[in-house]
Amino acid sequence: MAEEAEGRVGLSPTSGSEQQAPHFLQDVIFHGKSKLLKALTPQENTQSQQGLYFLDGQRRVDYVLTYPVKKSTVGRSGRQATHLLTENAVARSLRRGYQSRDQHIRHHQAPRAKDPSSPPSSPGTDVELGCLAETLNGQEDHKILRREEYEGKLRDMGLELEKDEDTKISGVAFVKIHAPWNILCREAELMKLKMPTKKVYEVKQLCGVVEKISSLVSKVVEPLHPQVEEHQPKNIKHLSHTFSREKQHLFDLSDKDYFFDSKTRSSIVFEILKRTKCKAKYSMGITTLLGNGVYTAAYPLHDGDINEESAVPNDRKLLYEEWANYSVFYKYQPIGLVRKYFGEKIGLYFAWLGLYTQMLIPASLVGVIVFLYGCATVDDNIPSMEICHPRNNITMCPLCDRVCSYWKLSTACATARASHLFDNPATVFFSIFMALWAAMFMEHWKRRQMRLNYEWDLTGFEDEEDHPRAEYEFRVMQKSLSKDQKSQHKIEKLTCQDRLPAYMTNIVMMLLMIGVTFAIVFGVILYRISTKAALYMSSNPVTRSNAQLTVKTTAAIINLVVILILDEVYGAVARWLTVLEVPKTDKSFEERLIFKTFILKFVNAFTPIIYIAFFRGRLVGRPGSYLYVFESYRMEECAHGGCLMELCIQLSITMLGKQLIQNNLFEIGVPKLKKLIRYIRSKQGAFQEEERQKKLQRYETDHFLEPFAGLTPEYMEMIIQFGFVTLFVASFPLAPLFALLNNIIEIRLDAKKFVTELRRPVAARAKDIGIWYNLLRGVANVAVIINAFVISFTSDFIPRMVYQYMYSPDGSMHGFVNNTLSYFNVSHFQQGKEPMDPLYLGHPVEMCRYKDYREPPWSTTPYEISKEFWAVLAVRLAFVIVFQNVVMLMSDIVDWLIPDIPKDISLQIHKEKILLVDLFLKEEQGKTRNLESRSCTEGKKNCSSSRSSSSRSSSSSNNNNNNNSSSTVAQPHSGLHTNSTNSL
């Protein structure tokens, strides 16, 4: 069918293009000629000057393709060049439409094959190739042929194209694409787009006390709403229905130019670009053409400039003023306008981010209260008071071999007091609260998502069947060609056997990357051990006293730097592994990429924290029998205040560092740097003075913006942050507060990036956030388990509770510190492991203490694990089980109590269905009445004509009355048959 169309379009060089071109191409040619002189006049349309329209100032640019060209030295005006290129491109597609690819290649390459010494044809002899000044090599010829073929296919699909090769950007040409009304209607019907009909109905409002409370709250938060004008009252909604060309009368088509907004138009054109393929070695759509360098970029245009002055600001400027601005950080987001400009998928992301940020407010308040409770009760904490008491004369065993000496427990006073800020009974309550908070957040988001689906007419939306990726089709074709030629069956898909090498590579590489993370964590452990020993060897007393703090802080910073570097590496590795798998569709590719990236980045971010929380200080041994690494490095211990303080330091530095450096600095600096590099490469820096006088067109300005790379990086950083907020919140109650402060900036930063730094993304429809919801649910469930283990094993909550209710003589915490310390006889040190300076405290030491539950050296079983250890362990395990079951049960109750669909939205959806049924019933009744009235009208006409013929027949006949009556009855049928035959 395509070949026949091309044959009809094709013309001989001497024939007139207007005479044989299809109707839509004739419009392009005649319209271009009629508007040529007007385009050259100084009174050119302002919007056309901005590059949002074709040169005729009427047809809107819906999409732009760019490709490289070599600039010509011939001087001529931009308008003349553009018009000549437009008409030449149309003529070229008409002349070459009927030729195959092989004829093109023979035409360009046969003369060179016959006479290699002959000079190549000058580009000036063929204006259609863009007046190139240098010889085209074979690869460039191939790209030109692919472009010509592809653009010819686009014209066959009904799109209108206009080229501009004489631009202000050196070496870049543009193809502007416009979709006419009939093409928009056709594609909207194929894509099953829901559009608003003429029918409007009133949205049911709340009543009674609820309405009064709602109106009061609305008045209070009115200053927080953005100043975005609504085109219709909030209680009025258009009834939407899937667009159909047969039912256009149902829709308000009074202004066809704005019935499909710019977001919808660009998505329709992009769908055509994906579906249209040119025939090369294998099927090539726009994605493959971009990958092969046939085109360098493809993007829709932003709506105007954020700095333009107009009575009615465009949507982009409105978004910049009321959304992408740090001065409006306290306001709600204009989610409706975001969806209108960027599409549902991006709108859902910002709606989710906004809800997540709002939900962080109560979590932050409770976290601050828990922290303040720790500050208020630190002076009443008996264990820390015992440690800090001046009469405390407990001598502790050395923290490292040889270079470390004995030390007094009172020197750990500051650490013990600081640990109480995060290790107090309130943190247990906060852990339970955060588990329920996560469940509330998930349920609240499901309700918010359903409300947005209703407001955005996505209630009946189903995921579209995605087109196979070009890489997948290429692999299928390669497999087909590699098979025996005798086999006639067509290979349509890749099997698991075909993907087995890729799967094995994925497993091996994922394990290798996780192993790299473990190795780096182990390296940091060795750094801490060796650095601590080196600092204790220093003769400076200040250095020796601050050795612990120095090692903790520097190790945390090293971990942060490694995490930031490996995040970038793991992102590239995950993409490479996903490409190896050759997923069939873009959705499958995205989900596999997200899963791999999440696993690698999650392990990278939380492995150091998990080590400190659950392993550090557990595999140490005891004095006289320590555990060593490489026979020389003694495993590190926790400070007497516990590992919770060190966990808090590591968590805070990693979280704040990732947010400040990776999420904010990288997001601001990297796009600007890439934009600067692209600007320099285009040689614009040498013509800054000229550019001040010449304003770039809209499509030229957007070319310098950063391409949109998807929402995966945005979601990923928020999911990792969600992990920091929920997984180890028992050790860092201020995590929700820091996340809230970061997200307030993050929303405006992302908004500004989307509005000013990125090319406009192609609008994509989506009814939910996809796989990200499952990842959130998984993190929330894991958080319950991890917090139970943190409270039970990392903090001293369980040991304190066991001592108070089982071993304390008076039921208080007095004597708790002494109960947790075991005795060691210094004469039992291994040879060569004793301190070099045993008189460091000024007196000889016979017994030192260490934190563990072991029998004293004078018992019958010296240094064996004591019964207190087993009691504490049993309570810890019981607490983990009870905590998990109770919190999971409470989360399920919250899930059950809160319906996924708000009641009012459920009623409105049901009401819409009834209204749609009524609308179609009335339409069918109207059609039936019209048909009946037409049949009656035609019946009357036929009856009158039959009577006249019957009277003529009766007057000329001499038959009796019976024959006349029978003739009269038969005649109408004869007349009706004659009339219908004539009409046919």
N, C-alpha and C positions, 0 to 999 in steps of 0.2 A: 504494500500500500504506500509506503514511504517512497519507494522508487517511482511509482506512478505519479505521485505528487511532484517529485522532483522533475520528472520528465515533462509534466505540464508547465512547471515554472521555468524550465530551461529555455533559453533564447539563443539564436545565432547572433554573431557579432553585429550583423547589419540590421537586425530587426529592432522594432521599437519596444522598449521595456514596458511601456504603459499598455500596449495592446494585448500582450499575452500574459501579463502578471495577474496573479489572483487579486481578489478585491482588496484584501488587507494590505498587500504590497503596493497596489495602485494608490491607496490612500497615503502611504508613506511617501511615494515618489511625487505625486501631485501636490500633496500638502507641503512637502519640503520645498518645491519650486515656487509655490505661491507665497510662502513665507520667507523666502531667501532675502529679498530686498528689505523686508520689514526687519529681519534679524540684524541686518547691517546698519540700520538707522540708529542714531544716538538715543532715540526714545525707546530703547529696549526694555522689556519687562524686567522689573527689579528682581522678582523671584527667579527669573531665568538667569540673571547675572549671578545670583547666589548659587546656582547649580542645582536647584531642586527640581527644575523642569527642563524639558527639551528646549532647543533654541526657539521653537515656535511659542514658548511661553504658556502652552496649554496642557501638554501631556506631562504628567508627573513622572519623575525618575523613581522607580520602585526598587531598583537594584543596580549595582555597579560591579563590573568585572574589570580587572586591570591586567595588563600584560606589558612586557618590556619592548621598547622600540629604540632604534638608533636615530637620533635627531638629525634632521636635514638642515643644510645651511641656506636653503632657499627661504627668503623672507616673504612672509605673507601673513595676513591677519588670521587670528584664531578662528573667527567666525567663518571665513571663507574656507579654511582648511577643514573645519568640522563638517560644513555642508558638503564639500566635495567628497570627503571620506564617507559621509552618510550615503550619498547617492551612489558612489562607487561600490560601497559594500553591498548595497541592494542589487546593483547591476551585476556585481561579481557573483552573488548568490544565485541570481537568475540565470546567468550564462553557464555557471558550473554546477547547477543543481542536478542535472541529469548525468554528470560524469561521475565515475566511480573513483575510489581512492587510487587504484592501480593506474588509471589514466592520468591522474594528477602527478603521480611519481614519475611515470614515463615522460610526461611533458617537461618536468623540471630537471630530470637526471639523465635522459637519453642523450641530449647534445653533449653533455660533459663526458659521458662514457665513450661516445664516438671520437671526440677530439679533446683529449685532456689538455692539450697545449693552448687551445683556443680560449680567449678571455671570456670570463663569465658575463652573462647579460647584465647590463646596468640596471640597478633598481629604478633609475629614473625612467626607464622605458615602461614600467608598469606602475601607474599611480595607485593601483589597488593594493600594492604591498606597502603602502605608507611612504613612498618616495624615499626609500632607504638609500643612504649614500655609500654603503659598503657592501661587499659581496656577502650573501647569506650562505652559511655552511649547511651541510645536510641536516643537522639537528634542528637548526632554525627553520629550514624549509618544512621539515616534518611538523613542527609546532604550528607554523602558519597554516598548513593544510588542515591540521586538526581544528584550529580555531575557525577556519572558514567553514568546515563541515559542521562543526557544532553550532555555530551561529546560524547557518542555514537551517539546521534542525529546529532551532529556537523559533525562527521565523515561520517555519512550517507549523509549529505549535500555536502560532497566533501572536507571539510577542513582537513588540516593535523595538528596534535597536537604533541607537545613534552613537557613532564613534567620535572620539576626540583624541587625536594623536598630537596635535600642536598645543600642548599644555604648558603650564608654567613649571611643572615638575620634570626635570630632565630625565629622559629615558623611560618614561611611564606613559602609557596610553590607556584610555578609559573606554569601556563599552557601557553606555547607559541603556537600561532596559525599562520598558513601560508595558504594563499589562492593560489592554483595552477592556471595556466594560463586559463584552460578551465572554472574554477569556476568564475574567474574574468570576462571573456567574457560573461558568462551566466548572471551574476548579473548586469553587465554594461548595457546589453540589457534590462533587466527587469526594472532597475532604469532609463532608457532612458537618459544615460549620453551622452553629446555631446563631441565628441573627434575630434581633428584636423585630416583632411584628407591629402592626398599627394598634393592636389591642393592648390596652393598659388596664391594670387593676390595682386596687388599693391593698397594700400590705397590712395585715391585721396588726393593730397596735396592742400593747399591754393595757390592762384595765385595772381599776381599783387601786389598792395600796401600792402594788408593784409599779403601776404607771407613775404614781406620785413620786415614789423613791427614784425611779429611773429619770424622770424629768428634773428632779433636784440634782442628781448626780451629773446630768448633762449640763446644767447651768454652771455647776462648780468647775467642771473640766473643760468648759467652752474655750477658755484661753489656750488650752493645750492642743486644740485642733488646728491643723494647717489651714491657711487662707486659700483654699482651693474651691472655686465656684462649682456648684453642682448644677447640672443642666435641668434636673427635674427634682421635685420634692422626694425626700427619703421614703415617704410612705406610698409612693407611686412607683410601679415597676412595669416595664414592658414585658408582655408575654413573648417568649422566644420559641423559635421552632427551627428545625434544620432547614437550611436554605434549599429551595427548589425553583428551577426556572419555570415550571408549570404553575407554580403558586406565587408568582411574583406580586400578584395583586394583594397578597396578605401583608406585604412589607411596605414600609414607607420609603418609596423611591423618588421622593420629590427632589432630592439632591443626590444624584448618583455619584458625584465626585467625592462625597464624604460618607456614603453608605458603608463602604469598606474603608476603614481607617488605614493609616500608613503601616501600622503593625501587621494588619491582616493582609494588605497588599504584598508586603515584602515576604511574608510566609508563604503566600500562594506562589509567587515567582520562584522562591527557593525550592518549593515542591516540584515545580516544572523543571528547574535546573537539575535537581537530583534524578528525576525520571527520564530526562532527555539524555540520550547516549549516542555518541558517534562510534562508528565501526572502525576499529584499528586492529591491532593484534588481539585485543579483547575489548569487551564493552567498556567504554570510558564515560563516566558521568562527571559532574562538576568536581566532585571530591578527588577523583583520580587525575583529572586535568590540572587541578591545583597542585597535587603531589608531584606530577611530572613536569611542572614548570610551564605548561601551556598557558595557564593564567597564573598570575602571582598573588592575586587577592580577589575575594568576592564578599561583598557586604552591602547591606541596606544603608540608607543615609539617615543621619540625625535630622530632626525637624528644626531647621534654622539654627541660629546662633544664640548663645546664652547672653550675649551683650547687645543684641539688636534692640532698638527702640521701636515699640509698636503699641497701639492702643490695646490690642488683645494679645498678650504674650503667648508664644507657642508653648507646647507641652514641655519641651526640653528646658526652656527658660523658667517655667513655673516649677519644674522639679528642682532646678538648681537653686531657686530662691527659697522654696518651702521644704526642701528635703535634703539636698546635697550641700548643706550649709551648717557650719559648726554653731552658728548663733541660734539655731532653732533646735538644739540638742534636746531640749526639754519637751518638745512637742511630739505628738503622735505622727506616725508616718502616713503620707497620703497613698495607702496601699492600692486604692482604686486607680489612681493616676499612674502608679508604677506598673500595674498590670496593663493598663491601656497602652502604655508606651513600650514596655519591654516584653509583655506577654505573661501568661499564667505561670510558667515555670519559675521565672525570676521573681514574680510577684509573691509566689508561695514561699520562696526562700526568705525574702525580707519580712513577710508576715510571720514566719516561724522565728526568725531572729528577733523580731520585735516582741513576740510573746515570750520567748525565752528570757529576754532582758527584763521584761516586766515581772516575770516570775522570780527573777533573782533578787528583786527588792525585798520581799519578806524573808527570803533565805539569808540575805545580807544582814537584815535587822536582827534576826535570831542569832546569827554567827557573832555579831558585835556584842550582843547581850551576853553570850556564853564567854567571850573573851574578857569582857568587863567583869563578869562574875569571877573569873580566875584572878584578875587583878585585885578585886576587892577582898578575896579570901586568901591571898597568898600569905598574909601575916598570921593567919589563923591555921595554916596548914602544919600539923604537928610533925610529919616526917621532915619537911624542910627546916622547921625550927630546930629539930634535933641535930640535923646536919650542920646548921649554922651556929649552934650554941657555942660560945667561947670555951666552955669547959669540955667540949667534945675532944677526946684524946684518942680517937680511933686511928690507928696506923694502918694504911692500906698497902697492899703488895705492889711491886713495880708494874708499870703499864707496858714495858718492853724489856728485852733482855739487855744486860750489861750496862748500857748507857743510862737507863732509867733507874731511879732509886725509889726508896720508900717515900710516901707522902701522906699528909694528914687529910682526913675526909672533909674537914671544915673548909679546905680550899675549894671544894666543889659547891660551895654555898650558892653562888650566883647561878650556876647551871641548874641546881635543884629548884630554886625559886622560879627561874624562867620556865622550867618544865611544867610547873604547876599551872601556868597560864593556859596550857593546852592539854594537860593531863589532869582533869578533875571530873567529878561526877557529872557535871553538866554536859561534857562531851558525849557521854553515853546517850543522854536525851537528844542531843543535837544529831547524832548518827541516826537515831530512829526517825527524827523529824525530817532529815534529808532524804531518807528512803521513801517516806510518805510524800514528801515534796516532789520527788521524781515521778512517782505514780500520778500525782495530781497534775503535774506538768504534761505528761503524756496524754492523760484524759482530756485536759483542757485544750491541748492542741488538736485532738481528734474532733472536738466540737467546733473549734474555730475553723478547722479545715472544711467541715461540712457546711458551715455558714458561708464561707467563701465560695464553695462549689455552687451553692444556691445563688448567691449574688452574681457570680460570674457565668451563670448558665452552663455549668459543667456537671449537673446532676445525672444526666444520661450519657455522659461521655465515657467511651471505652477506648483503651489504648489502641492506637492505629497499628495496623500491620506494617512493620518497618521494612524498608527496602533492604535487600542484601547489600552488604558492603562491597565496594569494588575489589578490595583485596581478597574477599571470600570468593567472588565470582572468578577472579583470576586464578586462584588456587584450584577451583573446580575445573576450569578450562585446562590448566596444566595437567591435572590428573587425567582428564579425558584424552589429551594428546599423548600422554605417556603410555596409555593402555594399548593393547594390541589393536591394530587397525581392523582386524577381522570382526571384532566384537561390535555389534550394531547398537546395543543398548546405550542410552544416553545417561551419563553420570550427572546427577542433580545435586548431590550434597557430599560433604566430607564426613566420614565415619569416625568413630572413636579410635579405630586402628590408624587412620591417617593422622590423627592428632596425638597418638601415643608418645612419639618423641618429644613433642612440645609439652605434654603433661609431665613427663619424666624430668625434663629440663626445669619446669616450674617448681616441682617438688624439691629438686636438688638445690636450685638457686635460692628458694625461700629458706630452706634449712641453712644454707651457707650464710645468707644475710643475717638470720637470727643468731647463728654462731659468731658472726663478726661482732654483733652487739654484745653478746656475752663476753667475748674476748676483750673488748674495749672496757667493759665494766670491771673485768678481772685486772686489766692494766691499771685502772684508776685505783683499785684496791692496793695493788703493789706500790703505787705512787704514795698513797696515804701512809702505808706502813714504813716505807723507806724515808719519806720526808719527815715523819714524826720522829724517827730515830735520829735523823740528822739534826733536827732542831733541838732535841734534848741533849745532844753533844755540845751545843753552843755554850760558850762561857758567859754569854749575856743573860742575866737572870730574867730580863723582860721577855726575851725570845723564848726562854724555857717556860715561862708562866703562860704565854699566849700560844704555845705550840698547838694545843688541841684546836683552838678557834681558827688559827691560821690554816691548819690542814683541812678542816671541815669546809671552810669557805672556798679555798682555792680548788679543792676537789670538786665542789659543786659547780664552780665556774667552768672547770675543764669539762665536766659532764655536759653542761649547757652548750658549750661550743661544739662538742662532738655530736650532740643531738641535732643542732642546727645544720651541720654539714651532712650528716647521714640522712636527714630528712630529704634533702635535695637528691642525694644519691639514690635513696630508696624509691623516691618518686619516679626517677628515670628507669630504674630497674623494673619496677612494677609495670610501667608502660611497655617496656621491651618484652617482658614475659607475656603480657596480654596480646601483643602483636603476634608473637609466636603461635599462640593458640588459634589465631584466625577466627574470631567469633563471627557468626553469620550476620547479625544486625548491630546497629549502633547501640541499641539499648543493652544487648548482651555484652558488647565491648565495654560500655561504661560501667555496668554492674561488676564485671570481673575486675576491671581496673580499680574500682573503688574498694572492693574487698581486699585485694592484694595490698594496695597502698595503706589501707587502714591497719591490716595485720602488722605490716613492717613498721609503720610509724607509731603504732600503739606499743609494740615491743620496744622500740627505740626510746620512746619517751618515759616508759614506766619501769623498765628493767632496773635502772639504778635505784629507783624508789622502792621497788619490791625487795631488792637486796637489803637495803637498810632496814626496812620494816620487818622482814621475816627471817633473814639469815645472819645479819651482822650480830655478833655477840652470842650466837647460838652454837657455833662450831669452833669454840675457843679452847676447850679443855680446862685445865686447872693449873695452878702453880706447881711446878715440879713435873708436870705432864701436859705441856701445851701442845697444840696442833700447829704444825709448821708447813709452809709452802716452800717447795724447793729446798727444804732442810735448813733454811736460814731465815725465812720471813714468818714471823709469828702472826697468826690471824688476829685481826684487830678486835678490840672489845668496845662495848658501849660505855659511855660515861655513867657515873653512879645514878644520875637522874634518869637514866634509861635512854634508849635509842629514839624515843619520840621527839626529843628536841632536835636531834640530828636529822630525823625524817622531816620535821617542819622546815629546817633550813634548806634541805635539798629540794623539797616541794616548792617552797616560795621562790627560790632562785630560778628553778626550771620554769615554773609557771609565768612569773613576771618577765623573765628573759625572753621566753618564746613570744609572749604577747607584745612586748615592747620592740624587740628586734625583728623577729620573723613576721609577725602579723601586721605590724604598723610600719616600721622602718622600711622593710622590704617592699610592702605594698605601695608605699609612697615613692621610694627611690628607684626601684627597678623599672616600673613603667616610664618614669620620666627619663631615665638613662637610655632605655630602648628607643624612646621617641627622639632623643637627642642624636643617637647613633643613626637612626633612619633619616633624620634631617640632614646630618652631615654627609651621609652616603649619597643623598640625592643632589649634593652640590648646591644646596640652597644657601649655605653660609657665605658663599662668595657674592651673593646677590641680595644681601639684606636691604640695601638701599632701594633696589628695584622693587623688592617685595613690599616695601612700605607704600609704594605708589600703585602697585598692582595687587588687588585683593584676590586671594585664591577662591576658586569655586568651592561649593560645599563638598563635592565628591573629592576634590583635591585636598581639602583640609582634613577630611576623615581618613584619607590615605595615610597621614602621619600618625594617626592614633594607633594604640596597641590593639592587635586582634583579640577578640573575646575567646578565652581558652576554656570556657565552661565553668560550672559552679562547684566542681569537685574541690578545688583548693579552699573555697570559702566555707563549704560545709565541713571539710576535714578539720580545719583549725578550730571550728566550733565544737565538733565532736570530741576532739582531744581536750579542749577546755572543759567540756561537760564531764569528761573523765577526771580531770583535776578537781572539779567541784564536788563530785559525788564519791569517787573511789576512796580517797584518803582524807575525807573531810573530818574524820575524828581526830586527826593529828594537826589540822590546820583550819580552824573555824572561820578564819578571815578569807578563805578562798572564794566564797560567793561574792564578797565585797569587791575584791580585786577583779573578779570576772565581770561584775556589773560596771565598774568604772571603765574597764577595757571595752565592753560592748557598747557603751554610750558613744565612745569615740569610733568604734568599729562600724556602727551603722552609718554614721555620716561619712566615714572614710570610704566605705564600700559604695555608698551612694554617689559621692563625688567622683570616684573612679569610674563608675558606670556611666555617669552623665558627661564627664569631661575628658577622661583619660582613655576610654575604650571605644572602639568602633561599636556601632549599634548592633546588638546581637539579633539574630533571627528569632522572632517570637515563636515559642514552642508551647503547645498546650499540655497541661498536666493537671491531674485532679488530686495528687498527693505528692509527698516528697520522696516517694520511692523507697529504695533500699536504706536510705538514711534513717527512716523510722525504725526499721528492724535493728540497725546498729545502736540507736539510742536505747531501745528496749533492752538489748543485750547488755549494754554498759550499765544501765540502771539495775539489772538483776545481778550482775557481777559485783556492783558496788555494795549490795547488801552483804554478800559473802566476805568481801575484803574488809569492810568496816567491822564485821563481827570478829575477824581474826586480828585486826589492829587493836581493838579494845581488849580482846582476850589475851593476846600474846605479846603485843608491842608495848602497851601501856601497863602501868602498875595497878590498874583498877581491880583486877581479880586477886592478885596477891594481897592487896590492902583489905579487900572484903573477906578473904579467907582468914587472915590474921585477926581481924577485928571480931569475927564471929566464932572462931575455932580456937585460937591460941592466946588471945589477949586476956590477961588476968582480970582486968576491970572493964572489958568491952570497949576500950578506947584504942587510939592509934599509938599510944605511948609504947615504945619498945619495938616498933615496926622495923626501924632501920637496923637495929641490932639483930632482929630475927632473920633478916634477909642476907646477912653477912656470915660467911664461914671462916674458920680459923685455918692457918697454915704455919707449920714450923719451918722457919727459914733454913734450918739445917738440912731440909729435904730437897733443896734446890739441886737441879742437875749440875754436873760439873761443867763450868764455863758459862752458866746462865745466871749466876748470882750477880747482884749489883756491884759495879766497880767502886762505888763510894758508899759502903754500908753505914757510915757515920754521917750521912747527909743531914739527918735531923738533929745531930749533936749528941746522940746517945745510941748505944747498940740496940738492935731490934732482935727479939727472939721469936715473936709471933706477929704475923701480919694478917690482915683480913682481905677477903675478896667476895664479890657478889655471886652467891650460888647457894643452893640448898644441899650441903654435904656434911657428913659426920666429921667431928673434930679429930685432930691427930691423936688424942688420948683415948679415943673410944676403941672398942674391940674391932670395929670395921672402919679404920681411918680412911677419910676422903671418899667414902662410898656415898651414893645418893641417899638423902634422908627421906623420912616419911612425909615431911612438909612438901617436898617436891611433887610426890605423887598426888597428894591432896590438891595442890594448886593445879596440876595438870588435869585432874579429873574435873575440877570445877571449870577450868578453861574450855575443855571440850564440851561440857554440858551447856555452858553459856553460848558457845558458837551455835550449837544445834537449836537451842531455845530461841536465840535472837533471830536466826534465819527464819524459823517457822513462824514466829510471831509477826515479824515485819512482812514476810511474804503474805501471810493471811490478811494483815491489815491492808496491804496493797491491793489484794484481790477484792476486799470489801469495798475499797474506794472505787475500783474499776467497776464493780457491780452496781454501786449506788449511783454513779454518774453515767447517764446514757450517752452513747456516742453521738447521737443526733439530737440537737436541741428540740424541744417539743414544738416551739413556734415554727421552726424551719420544717419539721415534718408535716405540720398542718399546711404550710404554704406550698410545699412540693405537691401535696395531695390536691390542693386547690388549683394549682397550675395544670395538673393532669385533667381535672374536670373541665376547666376553661378551654383547654385544647380540644377535648372531645366535643364540647358545645360549639366551638368555632368551626370544626370540620363538619359537624352535623348541619349547621346553618349553611355552610358552603355547599354541601351536597343537596340540601333542600332548594337552595337558590338555583343550582344547576338543573335540578329536576323541573322546577317551575319554568325556567327558560326553555328547556327542551319541549315541555308541554305546550307552552305558548307558541313556539315555532311550529310544532306539528299541527296545532289548531289553525294557525295562519295559513300554512301550506295546504291543509285540508280544505279550508274555505275557498282558496284559490282554485284548487283542483275540482271541487264540487261545482263552482260557478262555470268553469270551462266545460265540464261534462254536461251541465244542463243546456248550455247553448248549443253544443253539438247534437244533443238528443232532440232538441226542438227542430233543428234543421233536418235531422233524419226523419222525424215523424211527419213533417209537412211534405217532404218529397216522396214518402212511401205510401202505397195504397193498401198496406196490410191491415188486418183487423185490429181491434183494440188490444186483444191478448198478445198478439205479436209485438205491438207497439210497447206494451208494458214490459214484456221480456226484453225487448231491445233497450228500453230505458234503463233497466236494471243492469244489463251487461255493459252498457256504454261507459259508465264511470270507471269501471275497472280498466276498460280499454284506454280511456283517456289518461288515467293515472299511470298506467304502464308506459304510455307514450311519453308523458312528461318526464318520468324518471329516467327513461332511456335517453331522452335528449339531454338531460342534465348530466348523465354519465358521459 
